[in-house]
Amino acid sequence: MAPSISLEQYDISSEHGFLPSEPPLKKLPSQYQSWESIACNLPSLISSKEIVDIVANLPLIPTATLTTTREYQRAYVLLGFIANAYLWGASKPLNRLPASIAVPFLAVARHLDTPPVATYAAENLWNFEPIDSQLSIEDPDNFRALTTFTGTEDESWFYSLPAAIEMRGRHVIPLVLEALDAVEVGDVNGVVERLSDVAVHLRELTLLLPRMYENNSPSVFYNRIRPFLAGTIGADLPDGVFYEDGKGGGECIKLKGPTAAQSSLFHLLDEALGVKHESAGDFLQEMRSYMPAPHRRFLALIATKVTIRAFVELSTNQVNLQEAYNHCLAALANYRTKHLQMVSRYVVIPSREALGSKSVGETEPGTAGRVAGCEAPTDAKRGPTLGTGGTAPIEFLKRVRSDTSDGVLKK
């Protein structure tokens, strides 16, 4: 049965899920060539330290001639990358963003109803191109990032794999909606069938996730890519970043950086399955404000529905229903375990190595060692090593995983 909610009105595609229904625009019209040129040359401009002077001397280009959503999304990607390259590409972080980037970035973000900062949408949802029309649209080998800071395959893969996960995750969306529709009419068999299918797709996504290791070196990620995946608030920017308005004024912006917690796909699963994140809920709710506006509205609608969990709890003596629900939760928890292991390998272990520690952490089976206690390492001067979203990643992800696995219903 088709879901009762129309996905298109929330910019969700039946063919591409939370990715755009058309591939992202590769290039803006000619009047925005200076943005395109800087973005294309970010690796060399960052390496030569020219990025600061180039951006500082860039003329302010009005956004009035942007017309389509794809053009605004492309502008958002370009300005987000250029802004972060400027702020984090000098010898020390800068706390002022010139009007040449700040003014159009604020205008574009206002039009899209998204925060004026690099987000998961900017780096993953709106920043890819398919390589070969003959290859599967779910194969990460068929994705390539349009814009990167480093020009490395590692960085392109870092953005492309989540895009491929979103693409493959598109199958989950209608199944979840159909399960919620079945809940509304008390169709136990319908819920069981959809939950079983969702669990199958979650297991497929879990198998896809470790492919990150194929083309993204932890050392390259931690030392060359990750420094540019910050927001406008943190240990190095405690007071935020001042976005100049070109008229002698401006405003201070304090926003977090891009993180997988901004993926609408997994928020949808949590809402529908009734997974409650008591200790991490405030952060996850905040991350919704970083999502594309139509996706936020979609999740707000889902939050008004009776959860699948509530239906299962009320359906006494329905063993198959409870088993299907528990299997689905277990599959989601297992995905989160794999994600936790990946963050340990890409953030925690390299950070300990940078601090000269001999400790190593929770990793994929077969990799060397484990981080003692699986906690984020601490630098005496700067506190815990934080993820790009501003949290201590291992502690946060362990809480999210525990909230998921603890939701399994007892017989």
Secondary structure as GFF3:
##gff-version 3
##sequence-region A 1 411
A	DSSP	three_ten_helix	8	10	.	.	.	ID=ss1
A	DSSP	three_ten_helix	30	32	.	.	.	ID=ss2
A	DSSP	alpha_helix	33	40	.	.	.	ID=ss3
A	DSSP	alpha_helix	42	47	.	.	.	ID=ss4
A	DSSP	alpha_helix	51	56	.	.	.	ID=ss5
A	DSSP	alpha_helix	69	88	.	.	.	ID=ss6
A	DSSP	beta_strand	96	97	.	.	.	ID=ss7
A	DSSP	alpha_helix	99	112	.	.	.	ID=ss8
A	DSSP	alpha_helix	120	120	.	.	.	ID=ss9
A	DSSP	pi_helix	121	125	.	.	.	ID=ss10
A	DSSP	beta_strand	128	130	.	.	.	ID=ss11
A	DSSP	three_ten_helix	140	142	.	.	.	ID=ss12
A	DSSP	beta_strand	143	145	.	.	.	ID=ss13
A	DSSP	alpha_helix	153	168	.	.	.	ID=ss14
A	DSSP	three_ten_helix	169	171	.	.	.	ID=ss15
A	DSSP	alpha_helix	172	184	.	.	.	ID=ss16
A	DSSP	alpha_helix	188	208	.	.	.	ID=ss17
A	DSSP	three_ten_helix	209	211	.	.	.	ID=ss18
A	DSSP	alpha_helix	212	215	.	.	.	ID=ss19
A	DSSP	alpha_helix	218	220	.	.	.	ID=ss20
A	DSSP	pi_helix	221	225	.	.	.	ID=ss21
A	DSSP	three_ten_helix	226	228	.	.	.	ID=ss22
A	DSSP	beta_strand	241	244	.	.	.	ID=ss23
A	DSSP	beta_strand	250	253	.	.	.	ID=ss24
A	DSSP	three_ten_helix	260	262	.	.	.	ID=ss25
A	DSSP	alpha_helix	264	273	.	.	.	ID=ss26
A	DSSP	alpha_helix	281	288	.	.	.	ID=ss27
A	DSSP	alpha_helix	293	302	.	.	.	ID=ss28
A	DSSP	alpha_helix	308	314	.	.	.	ID=ss29
A	DSSP	alpha_helix	319	343	.	.	.	ID=ss30
A	DSSP	pi_helix	344	348	.	.	.	ID=ss31
A	DSSP	alpha_helix	349	354	.	.	.	ID=ss32
A	DSSP	three_ten_helix	372	374	.	.	.	ID=ss33
A	DSSP	beta_strand	378	379	.	.	.	ID=ss34
A	DSSP	beta_strand	383	384	.	.	.	ID=ss35
A	DSSP	alpha_helix	393	405	.	.	.	ID=ss36
###
